[in-house]
């Protein structure tokens, strides 16, 4: 029996946020060797937004947006890309990246708590089991390297937690907010305005701006892939899922992305995969299974 078109779109969208976003770890790792973090993000998102507008116009899609939709796009772009992403990168100056990844793994739990507080949604036992497995799996994954507590690490820990809150609240906000009906156009506005805000932030903190003409070939390729797939494709899929399925299901990307990053690091950069890494990946994916179990899936109408 052929799958319904909507089901196929949902599966493809999950592939995008699971696999493509998992690949962005590797691509960002390559790009940041030459480009300052906030400047990198600003160029990536502004370019992606402009490309989306150009494609939308060529497809005769309407770019019309009312004031409320515009404000909501700016808020969503700030919560996801400026604060949730940009401040997270900044906070890693004070906290080991492995610890940052471990702290970020509580995002599905934060989403469920917020849904309980805002919607009064009952937290299912399968979700709790999935989240516990996810945190255990993430700990096993990152604890293989010594978690370094740097000077002022408390600042980093607090800021990363606020980033997780920002991304989680943004997920709930987008699921309910009035936004452009076309997910592609919606993504374009969020990306463009987030890129402008990141550009201003990069200027204010005095980041070095390196001309694209000075980038190496590998950095240019990485940036191109980040713009097209990491931004345009995956973030559009993310916005689509937030309006289509339950928010806690979308949040499981926090568990799958590190597994994909691990596999790509092994395949592309010849990084070693230990038995503990394989065990951690298995536990993480089992956690995703519990959160995504049939009893736990709620399609929005």
N, C-alpha and C positions, 0 to 999 in steps of 0.2 A: 504494500500500500504506500503510495506516494505521500511524503510529508507535506503538511500545509505550508504555504509560502511564509507565513509568519514564523512558524517553527524553524524553518531553514534560516531565516534572517536572524533569529535569536541565537542559533547555533554558530553562525558565522560571526556574530557580534561577540560572543564569548570567546571564540577563537582569537579574535582581534585583541581583546583586553587580557587574555591569558598568555598568548604566544608573542604577539607583537610588543606589548608592553614589557614582557619578560626580556625581549631582545634589546629594549632601550637601555637596560643596565650596561650592556656591552658597548652600545653606540655612544652613550654619554661618557663612558670611561675613556673611549678613544678621543672624543671631541674635546673633553675638558683638559686634555694634555696641552692644548694650545689656547683654548678660549675660556675666559673667566665665566664662572657658573651663571650669574644673573644675566650677563651679556649674551651668553649662549642661549639661554631660555628666551630672552626677549627677541632675538633675531629669529629663532625657531618659530615662535608663536605668531609674531607679526607677519612673517613670510607665509606661514600656513593659513592665516586668516585672509590675507590678500589673495592667495591662490584659490581659496574656497569661494570668495566673492567673484573672482574672474570666471571660475567654472560654473557657478550658479547663474551668472549672467548669460553665459554661452548656452546654458540649458534652459534659458528663459524662466528661471525660478525667481520668484519675487524676493527682493531684499528689503521690502517694506517692513518697518518695525515701529510699534507704538512706544510711547514713553515708558510705560510700565515694563514692557518686554525688554527695552534697552537697559533700564536700571537693573532688572533681574539678571540679564546677561553679564553686566559688569560685576554684580555681586557674585554670581557663580564663578566667573573668571578669577576673581580675587580669592574666593574661598579655596578653589581647586589649584590654580596654577601660580598665583602670586604668593599666597600664604602657605597653602598646603604643600606646594612643591618648592618654591623659592626659599622660604624661611627654613624648610627642612634641610636644604643643601647648606645654608648658612650655619645652622646649628651643628652640623657635622664637624665644624672647626673645634668644638668643645667635647664631642662625644665620638667614640670609636664607631665606625660605620656598621660593624656587626651589632653593636648594642642598639644603634639607631634602627636597624632592620628588625631586631627583636621587639623593640618598643612599638614599631609601626604595625606589628602583627596583631595588636589588640584592636585594630580598626573594626573587624566584624563585631566584636563585643560592644564597642562604643556605639555602633550603629543600632544594635539590638536594644541597648539601654535607652538611647534617644527615642527609638520607636516606641518603647514602653512608656517613656515619659510624655511624649508628644501625642501618640495615637492610642495609648493604653493597650498596645498589642502584647498579647501573652507570649512569653519567651518559651519556645518548644524545647523539650529535653534533647532532641537531636541536634539543635543549634548549639546548646551548651556543650555537648560532647564534642561537636565539631570544632568549636572555638578552643576548648582545652587541648585537643589533639594538635590544633594549629600552632598554639603557643609552644607546646612541648617540641613539636617538629622544628619550629624556627629556632628554639634554644639549641637543639642538637646541631642544627646547621651552622649557627654562628659561633658556638662555644668551642669549636675546634681550634680557632685562633684565640689567643688571649684577648679578652675584652679590656681595652685600655681606658682607664678613667683619667682623663686629662685634667689640667687645671681648669677651674670653673665648670666642671662637668655637670654640676647641678643646673646651671643655666641651660646647657644643651638638652638635658633630660626634660626640663620643664617646657622648653620651646618645641621640642619634638612632639611632646604630648599635646600641646596646643595645635600643632600641625595636623595631628591625627583627628583631633576634635573638629578642626576646620574642614578637612576632607569629608569626614563623616556627616557633619551638619550640612555641608554642600550637597552631598548625595541626597539627603532627605529634602533639602530645599528645591533642588532641580526636579525631583519627582512630583512636586506639588505646585511649583511656580508657573506663572503665565510666561511662556517663552515662545519664540517663533515656532510655528507648527512644523516646519521642515527641519529635521534634525541636523542636516548638513549646514544650513544657514545659521541655525542656532549655535553650532560649533564654531563657525566663522566669527561671529560676534564675540563669543567668549574668548577665543584665541587672540583676536586682534586687540581687544581692550586689555587683556591680561599682559600681552606683549608690550603695550605702551606703558603700563604700570611698572613692569619689570625693567624696561629701558630707563625710566626715570629713577628707579631704585638703584640700578647699576651706576648711573651717573652720580647720584648723591653719595654713594659709599666709595666712589673713586676707583672703580674697577678699571683695569687696563682694557682698552678696546683695540683688538688686533684686526686689521683689514682682512677681508676674505681672500684677497689676492695673495696674502702671506700664509694662508692655511696650507697644510700638506694635503696631498691627494686623499689619504686615508681619512683625514678630518673632514674634507669636503664631502666625501661619499657618506660618512657617518651622519653629517648634518643633513644631507639630502634625504637619507632614509628616515631620520628623526622627523623631518618636516612632513614627508609624504605619508609614511606609515605610522610612526609613533604619535603624530599630531592629528593629521587629517583623517586617516582611516580609523585608528583606535579610539580617538576621543569622540568621534562621531558615533562609533559603536557604543561607547560608554554612555553617551547622552540618550541614545535610543533605548538601551537596556534600563536606564533609570526610569523611563516613562512606560516600560513594558512589563518588567518583572519586579519582584520584591527586592528592596534595597539591600537586605542582608545577603542575598544571593550574589548580587553584583560585587559586594565587598570581598568575596572569596578570592578575587584577583590578588589580594595582599598575600595569599598563601601560594598561589600558583606561579606568580611572577619570579620569585627567588629560585624556584625549581627550574624554570626555563632558563634563567640567567646562569645557573649552575651548569646545565647541559651545554649551553652555547659557549660558556667559558672553556669547558673541556674540549668542545669540538673545534672552536676557532682559535683560541689562545693556548690550547694544549695544557690547560690547568688540570691539576690532579683531582680526581673524585675518589674520596675515601669510602669505606664501608659505612661509616657513620653518616656521611652525606646521603648515601642511598637510603639508609634507614630513615633519616630525617625527611627526605622527599616522599617516602612511602607514607609516613605519618601525616605529613602536610596534606597529601592528596586524599588520604582517608578522612581527614577533617573536612575537606571540601565536599566529599561524598555525603557526609552526615548533614552538613548545612544545606546541600542541594538535594537531599532526599525528597522523593515525591510528596511525602506528607508536608514537606516544608516549603514547597514551591507555590508561590501565589502570583498568578498573572494579573496585572492591573487591567481593569476594564475602563 
